[in-house]
Amino acid sequence: MTTHVRGHRGAGAPLPEPGRDPRRWLTLAVLCVALLMVNLDNTVLNVVLPTLVRDLQASTTELQWIVDAYVLVFAGLLLVAGSIADRAGRKKVFCAGLLAFAAGSAWAAFSGSTGMLIAARASMGIGGALMMPATLSLITSIFTDAAERQRAIGLWAGTSGLGVALGPIVGGALLARFWWGSVFLINVPIAVGGIAFAIPLIPESRSQTPRRPDLAGAALSIAGLGLVLWSLIEAPVRGWTSGRVLAAGAGGLAVLALFAVWESRTASPMLNLGFFRNRAFTGAITSMGMVTFGLFGSLFLLTQYLQFSLGYSALAAGTRVLPAAGTIAVIAPLSARALRVTTVRYTVAAGLACIAAGLWALSGVTVASTYASILPGIMLLGAGAGLAMPAATESVMGSLPGTDTGVGAAANGTFLQTGGALGVAVIGSLLSTRYTGNMTAALAPFHVPSKVMQDITGSLGGALEVAARLGGRFGTLLAGAARSAFVSGMDLGLLTGACVAIGGCVIALLVLPGRRPRVVRPGRRPFSRLR
């Protein structure tokens, strides 16, 4: 029958709020499926990385770029994509993102070299950036009732975390039956189906006071973050004191500072720095970056450890990361209830404390460890993400006026993706630095040819291939030394991640509001007065 019925509010009363549309939960499902696909691609490659080492001869540095190229473009374009969605229409931008993501996925599936795969992954980031802020801003426009919106955002955030955790199992399942390109090709029918459902179901919405897209700001943010990531990822290969590495890092920080100056002075900033005067916004968005720093960085290492060190297949490795996804799925819906019992401050802090505990437990791994010994740490990671992400997201979105939901959603996604990119870069680089140093020292007396040495120090997978070719006692010793060096580097990286999560926990306790949000009428901002 009819989808909108006028309430008895007197003559000339407006139509009921979109939050009462009976199709709103089905619309939410469409948005969440698209979001799940976008977030799966943050981690779906993790179990495929050993295969890329064998098939494309990718080094650890190239593996980091294959993962981070997607995240870099994604994070760099999110803010400008949010403002474009507010201006052009969120439904249109969402559908355009689905198309771009499908095209980039098809390109990635048939890439024949690491360089081409890195470029294809970057193109997928464009599609993800167009989709992600549109999903969250559409939710905030559809669900105007405060309680329903909180539930919907909780499901949205839980889907984000679930996608990150499910990536390894989906990648492993596909790799068990198909070639590695299938982890990208599967996105194409999902994206096409998303468009087919989005057109009739999703209502169009846009900001009443849209801002001009800040293209200069987008260019500065991508350039600055790209230079910082380049310096972090390339440092283990070129040396942490290399002139090029130091220049790139310093240049990146300078460009990011210029970005902040530009955003404070331009008439239409893609990120309104005034938002950061709001404690609910600042504390939550910073905490979100801390969560994904540890989550993305740890998954980048763990899936390699499960395959290279414990000897699991891609599917078996993905299955063994599944408890993290299961824990997120159970805990995330409870995060909204936790907000009603306690506050954003303690809910987010508890989540980050769980992540810190999980990373600390995993940093004690040795070459003799078994899967049973790392399972508690994996589950703690999932519990922490499930608690912190929905609460932080609701705090971010609830602290902003309705006209800025697109930009707010983009800012939330930017910190999420930037935190993940930095996690892969920093934790991966610490691993690579220690691994390379240990292997160089161990092989120094043997005068190994430079090409072979490059294969050995480039990645654990390369070292194990050399060991298999050599065979005999020396091959066994080389494989053992390589696994030991990898685990030592992994422990250093995960311990660093635990320290970052502890820092995030402290920030949450000091900055996030310590009072419960007061009950508000539909359309008002539940956290707007928590400063």
N, C-alpha and C positions, 0 to 999 in steps of 0.2 A: 504494500500500500504506500501511503506517503511516507517520506523519510523525515519531514519536518512538520511539526504541528504547533500552531500558535498557542502560547500559554494565555491564561486569563489575566492579562496585565493592564487591561484597559485599552481604549481606542488608540490605534497607532503604535501599539507595542511592537518591539522588534521581534524578529524570528527567534526561536530558542537558540541558545548557544550551540556552536558546532560540537561541543563536547557531548551533547545529548543525541547526536546522530547514531542510530542503532548500528550503523556499519563501522563505527569508530574502532572497535577492537579488531575487526577484519583488516581495516586499513593499517592499524598498528602492526598486524602480522606481516603485511606486505613490506612495510618499512623495515621491520626487524630482520626479515629474510635477506633483504638487500644489504643491510648493515652487517649481518652475519657473514655474507660473502666477502665484503670489503675487509673485515677484520680477520677472516680466515687467511687472507693473502698476506697478512703480517707474519704469520708463522707457518703456513702450509709448506713453505720451502725448507723448513728446518730439517725434516727427515729426508729431504731430497738432496741435501748438501753433499753427503758422501757419494751419491750417484753422480753429481756434477763434477766432483773431484776426479772420478774415474772416466766419465764420458767427455767432459770438456776440459780436463786437466786444470781445473780451477784451483788457485791457491787460497789460503785462508783470507788474505786481503781481498781477493776477488769475490769470495763468498760473502764477506761483509758488505761489499758494494752491491752485490746482487740483492741482498736483503734490504740495505739502506737506501738504494736508489728510489725504490717505491715510497719508502717512508719520507725521504727528503722532499720529493715533489709534493707528496700528499700534504705534509705539514706546511710547506711553504705557500701552497695555494689555498689552504683551507679558509683563511681569513678573507681573502678577496672573493673566494667562491661564496662565502656567507653573505657578503654585501651584494654580490650579483644576484643571489637567490632572493634577497629582500626586495631588490629592484625589479627584476625580470619576472619573478614568480617562482615560488619554491617547487611547485610540481614540475614546471618546465625544466628547471635546472636539474632536478632529481632524475628525470627521464633522460636528459642529455648526458648525465653522468653514467647512467646505465649503459648507454650506447658506447661512450668512450671506453668504459671499462671492458666491455665485450670485445671491442676492436683491439685494445692493448693486450688482452688475454690471448686472443688468437695469434697475435704477433709473437708473444712470449713462448707459446706452445711450440712454435716451429723455428725458434732461434737456433742457429748453428754454431754460435761462439759465445764466449762469456761477454764480450763487448756488446753484441746484439741483444743478449738477454738483459744486460744492465739497462740498455736503452728502452727495451720493451717494458721492463718493470717501471721505469720512470714514466712512461706513457700511461701505464695503469694508474699511477698516482694521480694523474689529472682527473680520471673518472672518479676515483675514490674521493678526491677533494670536492668535486661537484655534488656527490651524493650525500656524504656524511653530515654536513651542517644542515642540509635541506631536510634530512630525516628528523633531526631533533627539533628544528624550528617548526616543522609541520605538526609534530606531536604537541608542542606547546600551544599551537593555534587551534588544534582539533579538540584537545582536552583542556577546557577552560575551568572545569571544576578542580579546586586545589587538591583534593584527596585523590581523584581519578588521575590527575596529571602526575602526582607523585608515584602512583602505582605504575603508570605508563612509562615514566622516565626510569623507574627501577627496572622494568622489563627491558627497556632500551639499553641501559647500562649493563645489565646482566648479559644481554646478547653480545655486547661489545667484548666483555671479558670471556664469555663462552666461546666466541669466535676465535680469539687469540689462543685459548687452551685447546680447542678442537682441531686447530690447524694441523698439528702433527699426526693425529689419527686419520684425518681425511687424506692427507698426503701419503701416509703409509698404505692405506687401503687401496688408493689408486695406483701407487707404484708397484704394489704386489701383483697387479694384473695388466697394467699398461706401462707405456714408456713415461719418462719424467714430464713430458709436455702435457700429459693428461691433467696434472694439477692446475694448469691454467685453462685448458680447453673446457673443463667442466663449468667454468664461469659463464660461458657463452649462452647455453640454454637457460641458466638461471636468470641472467640479465634480460634476455628476451621475454621470459615469462613474467619478470617483474614489471616490464613496460606494459605487457598485456593486461595485468591486473591494476596497475597504477592509473591508467587512463580513465577507466570508469569509476574507480573507487576513491581516489585521492582528490579532495577539494583543492582548488587553487587558492593560494594566499600569498600576500606580499605585504611589506611594510608600508604604512601610510606616509612615512617620511623617509624614503630610501636615500641612501648616500651614494655618491659616485664611486665606482670601483677604484680602489687605490692601487693602480698598477705599479707605480714606483715603489710603494711600500712592499708589494709582493716580490718585486725583483730584488730589493735590498734584503728581505728576509731569507729568500732562497740562496742568494749569494753568500750572505753571512754564515748561515747555518751550513751551507755546502763546504765553505772553506774550513770551518771548525771541524766538521766530520772528516774532511780529507786529511787534515793534520793528525787527527786521532787514529784513523785507520792506516795511514801510510807510515806513521812513526815507527812501528816495529820493524818495517822493512828498511826505511831510509835512516833510522836513528832518531831518537827523541831530541837530540841536540843538532840535528841537521838544519842548515840554514833555510831550506825550502819549507821544512815542517814548521819551524818557528815562525817564519814569515807568513805562511798560510794561516796558522792559528791566530797570530796577532792581527793579521788582516781581517780575518773573519770576525773577531771580537770588535774591531774598529767599525766594520760595516754594520754589525748589529747595533752598536752604539749610535751610528748614523741613522739607522732605522728608527731607534727610539726618539731621536731628535726630530726626524721627519714626521713621525706619528704625532708628536706633541705640537707641531706647528701647522700641519696641513689642514685645510678646511674640511676634508672628508677622509679621516684616517680609517684604515681597515681595522685597527685596534684602538679603541678609545682608552687611552692610558688613565683616564679618570675612573674607569671601572676598578682599577687597582686600589683606590681609596676605600673600597668596600671590603671589609675583612672576610665576609662570606665568599666573595669572588676570589680574592687573592689567595687565601689559605687553601681553598678547595682546588683551584686550578694548579697551584704548585704541588699539592699532594697528588693530584692525578699524574703529573709528570714523574713523581717519585715512584708511584706504583708501577707504571709501565717500564721505567728504567730497570727495575729488578726483574719484572716478569718477562719482558722481551729478551733481555740479556741472558737470563738463566736458561730460557728455552733454546736460545741459539747454541749454548754449550751442551745442555743436557741431552739433546737429541743426537748430537755427535758422539757424546760419551757413551750413550746406550748402544750405539752401533759399532763404533770403532773399538771401545774398550771392553764392553760387556758382550759384544758379539751378536746383538739382536739384529734381525732384519728390519727394514724400514717399517713394515706393518707392525711388527712386535714392539719396536721402539715407540711408535705412535700410540699403540695400545697402552703402553706403560706410562704415558703422560696423561692418559684419559682420566685418572683420579683427580687431577687438577681441574679439568673441565667439569667433572661430576660435582666436585666441591663447590665450584662457582655457581653451578646450576641450583644447588640446594641453598647456598648461603645468600645469593644475590636477592631473591625475593624477600628474605628476612631483613634485609638492610633497611627497607622502608619502615618495617615494624620497629626496628631498633631506633630509628629517628623519633618515633612517637614515645618511646620509653626513655631514651636518653637524649643526646644532642648530636649535631653534626660533628662537633669537636671530638667527642669520645668515640663515635662510630668510625670516623676516618682514622683516628689515631690507633684504634684497636686493629683495624685492617692493616695499617702499615707495620704495626708491631708483629703481627702474624707473618707478614712478608719478610721482615728482618729475621725473625726466628727461623723461618724456612730456609732462607739463604745461608744463615749461619750454620744450620745443621748440614746443608749440602756442601758447605765449604770444607767439611771434615772428610770428604771422600778420599779414599786411597785406591791404589791399583787392586787391592784385595777386597774392596767393597762389593756388595751384592745389591741387587735391586731392592730387596727388603730393607736395606739400611738407608736408602735414599727416599723411600716411599713417604715417610712422615714429612720430610721437607717439601716434597712435591705437593702434598695435601695442604700444608700450611700456606704455601704460595696461593693455591686456589681459594682457600678460606679468606686470606687477606684481601685478594682482589675482589672477591664477592662482597665483602663488607664495605670496602673503601670506595669502589668505583661508582655504585649507584648513589651513595650518600654525597660524594663530592660532586657528581653531575647535577643532582637536584639542588645543591647549594649554589652552583654556578648559575644555573638557569633561573632559579628562584630569586636571585639577587639583581636581575636585570629587568628593565621595562620591556613590555611586549613588543615595542618597535625595534628592539635590538636582539631578538631571539636568534636571528640568523647569524649575526656577528658573535653572539654569545656561544652558540653551538659550535661555530668555527673556532673560537678561542679555546673552548674546551677540547675539541678534537686536535687542535694544534699542539697544545701542551701534552696531550696523550701520545701523539705520534712523535713529537720531538723527544719526549722522555724515552720512548722506545728506541728511537734512532740512536740517541746518546748511550743508552744501555748496551745496545749491540756494539757500538763503536768503542766505548770505554772498556767494557768487560771483555769483549773480543780482543782488543789491543793488548790488554794486560796478559791475557792468555797467550797471545802470539809472541809478545816480548819475552816472557819467561820460557815458553816452549823453545823459541829460537835460541835463546841464550844457553839453556841447558843442553840442547842437542849439539850446538856448536862446540861447547866445552867437552862434551862426551866424545865427540868424533875428532877432536883436534889431533890426537896422536896417530890417526890412521891415514891422513893425507887423502881424503876422499875427493874425487874429481869435482870440479865446481858445478857442473850440470847436475850430477847426482846429489850433491850437497844442497843445491837449490830445491830439488824435489823433496828431499828429506825435511828441510827446514820450512818449506812452504806450507805444509799442512801435515797433520797426523796421517791422513789418508795416503798422501804421497810417500811418507816414510814406510807405511805398512806395505805399499806396493813394491818399493825397493827391497824391503826385507823378504817379501815372498819370492821375488826374482832371485835373490841371493841364496836363500835357503840355508840349510846347515846351521851350525852353531852361531856363526856371525849374524845370520838373518834373524835367529831367535833373540839374540842379545839386542840387535837393533830395534826389533819390534817392542821388546820389553822396555828399552830406554825411551822410545818414542811415547809409549803409553804413559810411562811414569812422568815424563816431561809435560805431557798434555794435562794430566790430572793435577800436577803442581800448578800449572798456569790457570786451570779452571778454578782451583781452590782460591787462588789470589783474586781472580775476577769476582767470584761469588762473595767472598768476604768483603770486597769493596762495595758490592751491591747491597750487602747487609748494612754497612755503615751509612750508605745513602738513604736506605729505608728508615734507619733510626733517626737520621736527620729530618726526614719527612715527618716522622711521628712527633718529634719535638716541635716542628713548625706548626703542625696541626693543633697541638695542645696550646701553643702560644698565640696563634693567629685566628683560628676558626672561632665562630661565636660559641659562647658557653651557655646560652639560653635556648630553650626550646622555641621553635617558631610558633608564633601565635596563630590561632585559627583565622583564616582570611576568607573573604567572599570570593566567588569565582571571578577570575580575571585579574585579581590583585596579586602582588608579589609576596609570597610567604616569607622571604628572607630579607625583604627590602629595608627593614629597620634594624637589622642585626649588624651593627657596624663595629 
